Amino acid sequence: MANPRVFISSTCYDLSQIRVNLSEFIFNFHYESILSERGDIFFHPDLHTHDCCIGEIENCNLFILIIGGRFGGNYKSDIKKSITNAEYEAARIKNIPVFTFIKREVYEDHRVYQKNKNNKEIIDKIIFPSIEKQEYAKNIFDFIDSVRLSSVNNGFCSFEYFKDIEIYLKKQWAGMMFNFLSERAKANESKIVINTLDNLTLLNKKTEELLENILKKVNPETGIQQIGDIDNLINTSKFYIELFKAFNVDKENLDYEEIAKISPKGKSWYEYAGNIKGFRISNEIQEELKFAVDDLNLNISNMKLLLIYENRNYWNVENYDNKLHNKLKLIETLYKNIINTNKQDRLKALQQI
């Protein structure tokens, strides 16, 4: 039976005892720990040891990162980075779960650095006691920021004793097991739902064929037109359903009469939606998303226009490279169904949702 392999990444000399403790902890889980100093990595004679360490990460299932007060050796392919930096980036590229631990005194110094880094008069004069070589302080603190400001997998734990790491990992790995079991149960439920939907789709198709044949026989002249009208009603309703779902709209507060009066002629789907009460279009992206840019490190450089519903939900409805979310593409496609509808058609479709 294959066991999970856990790569331990850190500077070795200052954190050697933590690495030993981690190895024992991992062994007690019947997982396999990978430590470079123990010979767990094959150092190919034709490759640099750095490349061997990076290459070994893709054979691992979990990655533990420990940040202390030493920068460590410079990565041979980019001397601005340490080998620990490079190992972490390799794990992220491979989408391997990362568990990050920062020595408490280093994290406290990092907070001091964050508060003063823009003050050029004093930042270079501050001595950070937790950092072994002060010339590497900025590199270590920037590395911490690259971890904690990552868009995903950015959790971390500051620690003073190994017990702190042990407690944290036990909770996180228990959470992973719970997540695995929950997702497994959901997958089984999804299979049941998919089978049910497949059967319903087949049944609906047979019902539609039967109704179509009946209408054609009962009323040959208008039967086909009636079928077309029903299809148009259904497709128009689908547009409104997907639009309101995407923006989390409370349909109870909508005025269908007022919405039905809005003509879609000559408008894009978001221009049409922008006329519905509660929706608005904005090109003030920097201001609208200031909270997300600051707090979530959100990249807005590609965004062009936002459509917002009552400040609760927003979508980037037009950007500079035309790569839109699949949900928006669906709404855009469904919008074609309402371009030629009249007020009565739209009202009837709205009343069906």
C-alpha positions in Angstrom: 0.0 0.0 0.0 1.4 3.4 -1.0 1.7 6.0 1.8 1.6 9.8 1.4 5.0 11.4 0.9 5.6 14.6 2.8 8.4 17.0 1.6 9.9 19.1 4.4 11.3 22.4 3.2 13.3 24.8 5.4 16.8 26.0 6.2 18.5 23.0 7.8 21.1 24.2 10.4 18.8 26.5 12.5 15.8 24.2 12.2 17.4 20.8 12.4 15.6 19.7 15.6 12.2 20.8 14.2 12.9 18.8 11.1 13.8 15.7 13.2 10.6 16.1 15.3 8.6 16.5 12.1 10.0 13.3 10.7 9.0 11.3 13.8 5.6 12.9 13.8 5.0 12.0 10.1 6.3 8.5 10.7 3.7 8.0 13.4 1.0 8.8 10.8 2.6 6.0 8.6 3.4 8.7 6.1 6.8 9.0 4.5 8.9 12.2 5.2 11.4 13.5 2.7 14.4 15.3 4.1 17.4 16.3 2.0 19.9 15.9 4.8 18.8 12.3 5.4 19.4 11.1 1.9 15.7 10.8 1.0 16.4 12.7 -2.3 18.4 11.1 -5.1 21.1 13.5 -6.0 21.7 12.7 -9.7 25.4 13.0 -10.6 24.6 14.9 -13.7 22.4 17.5 -12.0 22.8 20.2 -9.4 21.5 19.3 -6.0 19.0 22.2 -6.2 17.4 20.7 -9.4 17.3 17.3 -7.6 15.4 18.8 -4.7 12.9 20.6 -7.0 12.4 17.5 -9.1 11.6 15.4 -6.0 8.7 17.6 -5.0 6.5 16.4 -7.9 6.8 12.9 -6.4 5.3 14.1 -3.1 1.7 14.5 -1.9 2.1 17.1 0.9 4.5 20.0 1.5 5.6 21.4 4.8 7.3 24.8 4.7 9.1 26.2 7.8 10.3 29.8 7.8 12.9 30.8 10.3 15.5 33.6 10.7 18.0 32.3 8.1 17.7 33.0 4.4 19.6 29.9 3.4 21.6 29.1 0.2 20.9 31.1 -2.9 18.9 29.2 -5.6 21.4 28.6 -8.4 18.8 29.6 -11.1 17.8 32.8 -9.4 20.1 34.1 -6.7 17.5 36.5 -5.5 15.6 33.5 -4.1 16.7 30.9 -1.6 16.4 27.2 -2.4 13.5 27.1 0.1 11.7 29.8 -1.9 12.2 27.8 -5.1 10.9 24.6 -3.4 7.8 26.3 -2.2 7.1 27.7 -5.7 7.6 24.3 -7.2 5.0 22.8 -4.8 2.5 25.6 -5.7 3.0 25.0 -9.4 2.3 21.3 -8.9 -0.8 22.3 -6.8 0.5 20.3 -3.8 -1.1 21.2 -0.4 1.2 23.4 1.5 1.3 23.8 5.3 3.3 26.8 6.4 4.9 27.5 9.8 6.7 30.7 10.7 8.8 31.1 13.9 6.9 33.3 16.2 9.8 35.8 16.7 10.3 36.1 13.0 6.6 36.7 12.4 6.6 39.4 15.1 9.5 41.1 13.4 7.7 40.8 10.1 4.8 42.8 11.6 7.3 45.5 12.7 8.7 45.5 9.1 5.2 45.8 7.6 4.4 48.9 9.8 7.6 50.7 8.8 8.7 49.4 5.4 7.5 52.6 3.7 9.4 54.9 6.1 12.7 55.2 4.3 14.2 57.2 7.1 14.1 54.4 9.6 13.5 51.0 7.9 17.2 50.4 7.1 18.2 51.3 10.7 15.9 48.8 12.4 17.6 45.7 13.8 15.4 42.6 13.6 16.6 40.3 16.4 15.1 37.1 14.9 17.0 37.5 11.6 20.5 36.0 11.6 21.8 38.3 8.9 20.1 41.7 8.6 20.9 42.1 4.9 18.4 39.2 4.3 15.6 40.5 6.4 13.7 42.0 3.5 14.0 38.8 1.5 12.6 36.7 4.4 9.8 39.1 5.0 8.9 39.3 1.3 8.9 35.5 1.2 6.4 35.5 4.1 4.2 38.0 2.2 4.3 35.8 -1.0 2.9 32.9 1.1 0.2 34.7 3.2 -1.0 36.9 0.2 -1.3 33.9 -2.2 -4.8 33.7 -3.7 -5.2 30.1 -2.5 -3.5 27.8 0.1 -2.3 30.8 2.1 -2.9 29.6 5.6 0.0 29.6 8.1 0.8 29.1 11.7 3.3 30.9 13.8 5.0 28.6 16.3 7.3 28.8 19.3 7.6 25.1 20.2 7.2 22.0 18.1 4.0 21.2 20.0 2.4 24.2 18.2 3.2 22.6 14.8 2.0 19.1 16.0 -1.4 20.4 17.1 -1.9 22.5 14.0 -1.0 19.6 11.6 -3.2 17.1 13.4 -6.2 19.5 13.0 -5.4 20.3 9.4 -4.9 16.6 8.4 -8.0 15.6 10.2 -9.8 18.4 8.2 -8.3 17.0 5.0 -9.7 13.5 5.8 -13.1 15.0 6.6 -13.1 16.9 3.3 -12.1 13.8 1.4 -15.0 11.8 2.9 -17.5 14.6 2.4 -16.4 15.0 -1.3 -16.7 11.3 -1.7 -20.2 11.3 -0.4 -21.1 14.2 -2.6 -19.6 12.4 -5.6 -21.9 9.4 -5.0 -24.9 11.7 -4.6 -23.9 13.4 -7.9 -23.9 10.1 -9.7 -27.4 9.4 -8.5 -28.5 12.9 -9.5 -26.9 12.6 -13.0 -28.6 9.2 -13.6 -31.9 10.7 -12.5 -31.4 13.7 -14.8 -30.5 11.5 -17.7 -33.7 9.5 -17.2 -35.7 12.7 -16.9 -34.1 14.1 -20.0 -35.0 11.0 -21.9 -38.6 11.1 -20.5 -38.9 14.8 -21.4 -37.7 14.2 -24.9 -40.3 11.4 -25.4 -43.0 13.7 -23.9 -42.1 16.5 -26.3 -42.2 14.2 -29.3 -45.6 12.9 -28.2 -47.0 16.4 -27.7 -45.6 17.6 -31.0 -47.2 14.8 -32.9 -50.5 15.4 -31.1 -50.5 19.2 -31.9 -49.6 18.5 -35.5 -52.5 16.1 -35.8 -55.1 18.1 -33.9 -54.2 21.4 -35.5 -51.9 21.0 -38.5 -51.9 24.7 -39.4 -50.8 26.2 -36.1 -49.3 23.2 -34.3 -45.7 23.9 -35.4 -46.1 27.6 -34.5 -47.4 26.7 -31.0 -44.4 24.5 -30.4 -42.1 27.3 -31.5 -43.8 29.7 -29.1 -43.4 27.3 -26.2 -39.7 26.8 -27.0 -39.2 30.6 -27.1 -40.9 31.1 -23.8 -38.8 28.4 -22.2 -35.5 29.9 -23.6 -36.5 33.4 -22.6 -37.2 32.2 -19.1 -33.8 30.5 -19.0 -32.0 33.9 -19.6 -33.7 35.5 -16.6 -33.1 32.5 -14.4 -29.4 32.4 -15.2 -29.1 36.2 -14.9 -30.7 36.4 -11.5 -28.9 33.3 -10.2 -25.5 34.8 -11.2 -26.1 38.0 -9.2 -27.9 36.3 -6.3 -31.0 38.4 -6.9 -34.0 38.1 -4.6 -36.7 37.5 -7.1 -39.4 38.3 -4.5 -38.5 42.0 -4.7 -38.6 42.2 -8.5 -41.2 44.1 -10.4 -41.8 41.9 -13.4 -44.1 44.4 -15.1 -41.3 47.1 -15.0 -38.7 44.6 -16.2 -40.9 43.5 -19.1 -41.2 47.1 -20.3 -37.4 47.3 -20.9 -36.6 46.7 -24.5 -33.5 44.6 -25.4 -33.3 46.1 -28.9 -29.8 47.4 -29.7 -28.4 46.5 -26.2 -25.8 44.1 -25.1 -27.0 41.7 -22.4 -25.3 43.7 -19.6 -26.6 47.0 -21.0 -30.1 45.4 -20.8 -29.5 44.1 -17.3 -28.1 47.6 -16.3 -31.7 49.0 -16.9 -33.2 46.6 -14.3 -33.6 48.1 -10.8 -30.7 47.1 -8.6 -28.2 46.5 -11.4 -25.7 49.1 -12.5 -22.7 49.2 -14.8 -19.4 50.7 -13.6 -16.1 51.4 -15.2 -14.7 52.7 -11.9 -13.1 49.3 -11.2 -10.3 50.5 -8.9 -12.7 52.3 -6.6 -15.5 49.6 -6.7 -13.1 46.8 -5.9 -10.8 48.7 -3.5 -11.7 46.3 -0.6 -10.8 43.3 -2.7 -7.6 44.8 -4.2 -6.3 45.7 -0.8 -7.5 42.7 1.3 -7.4 39.9 -1.3 -4.5 41.0 -3.5 -6.9 40.9 -6.4 -5.5 41.6 -9.9 -7.8 44.0 -11.7 -5.5 44.9 -14.6 -7.5 42.9 -17.1 -11.0 44.2 -16.0 -12.8 46.8 -18.1 -16.5 46.9 -17.0 -18.4 45.7 -14.0 -22.0 44.9 -13.6 -23.2 45.1 -10.0 -26.4 44.2 -8.3 -27.2 46.2 -5.2 -23.5 46.1 -4.2 -23.8 42.5 -3.1 -22.7 40.7 -6.3 -20.5 41.9 -9.2 -19.1 40.3 -12.3 -16.4 41.5 -14.7 -18.6 41.6 -17.8 -16.1 43.0 -20.2 -12.3 42.8 -20.1 -9.3 43.4 -22.3 -8.7 39.9 -23.7 -12.4 38.8 -24.0 -11.8 35.8 -21.7 -15.0 35.7 -19.7 -16.4 33.4 -17.0 -18.4 30.5 -18.4 -21.5 31.7 -16.5 -21.3 35.0 -18.4 -20.9 33.2 -21.7 -24.0 31.2 -20.9 -26.0 34.4 -20.1 -24.7 36.1 -23.3 -25.8 33.1 -25.4 -29.3 32.9 -23.8 -29.8 36.6 -24.3 -30.1 36.0 -28.0 -33.4 34.4 -27.2 -35.0 37.6 -25.9 -33.7 40.1 -28.5 -36.9 39.9 -30.7 -39.4 39.3 -27.9 -42.2 41.8 -27.1 -43.3 43.1 -23.7 -46.0 40.4 -23.3 -43.5 37.6 -24.2 -41.0 38.9 -21.6 -43.7 39.2 -18.9 -44.9 35.7 -19.5 -41.3 34.3 -19.4 -40.6 36.2 -16.1 -43.8 34.8 -14.6 -42.5 31.3 -15.4 -39.3 31.5 -13.4 
